Amino acid sequence: MQKFDLDSKQKLLEFLKAQASKKYKDFHTKLTPNNREILGVNVPCLCSIAKELKKQGQDKAFLEFYLKNNNEILYAEIEMLLSIVLSAHEINNKQEFCEFIKLTRLLIKNLRSWVSCDIFTPKVGQEFCEEYFNFFC
């Protein structure tokens, strides 16, 4: 697992700010009451970033940096990116499922927007469907 640290965070924020659109920011702000600052980065761009984090082996470190280490989530885009990255979390066995549930609990505590909830679409295998369903009930 590659590390994701303060330097990685700064580079990610610089990239997000470079991708931001005032038009999209205004649209998103009207659509989503949110207590986090909105940069104006669209969802397809966030999905591309999530794929790149996974490709570079930084996806789990990214989740841990924000969720396990309690680093502050200042931007709506980071919250959405956490939902997207966790949705792509691989669940091949019981240990991975338990880790996924732990991270999901931490994510839920940090959600401030329906958009981040809506983007959270994990693929849970048949063997864990009942347990996953019970987690939310």
RAMO-V178709 format. One record per run of one state. SS is the DSSP state (H for helix, E for strand, C for the rest). FROM is the first residue (numbers start at 1). TO is the last residue. If there is no record, write none. Layout:
{{SS,FROM,TO} {SS,FROM,TO}}
This chain:
{{C,1,5} {H,6,19} {C,20,21} {H,22,31} {C,32,36} {E,37,37} {C,38,42} {H,43,55} {C,56,58} {H,59,68} {C,69,74} {E,75,75} {H,76,87} {C,88,93} {H,94,110} {C,111,113} {H,114,119} {C,120,125} {H,126,136} {C,137,137}}
